[in-house]
Amino acid sequence: MAEVSGKMYLVIGLAVGVLSLTLNILRKDSSMTLFAVVGVCLFLWGLFKVLKQKRHTHKLHENQLMGKKHPYRKHETPAHLRKEHPNPHPDKYCHKCGNNMKSFANFCANCGFKMR
């Protein structure tokens, strides 16, 4: 599911809040107060998301200027873990088309030939 942008929350919250408050004033009752509260809450949530995104973007840019690593990657992978390990599943080839396949594959991804 796609994430809703903070700017969209701002726009929707502002529209719902202003329209419901306007209707409250025009109708001279408080029947739209709940919608006004929801609009204000959406607006505040959008403001929070926009400020959080700007802070995150600013921090990443600042780290790039300082030559620092990404803030979520504090340590590099140790050398003994970076080595290439032998493949526990040696590759096999399709008898029909010669396509390279994993040893656990039952069908060829290229031609559909049944291997087992």
DAGI-V415094 format. One line per field, one symbol per residue. phi: phi as a letter, one per 40 degrees, with the letter a starting at -180 (. if undefined). Layout:
phi: ???
//
This chain:
phi: .ccccccccccccccccccccccccccfabcbccccccccccccccccccccccccccccccccccgccdccbcbccddcccccccccbccbbcccbgccbcccccbcccbgcccb
//
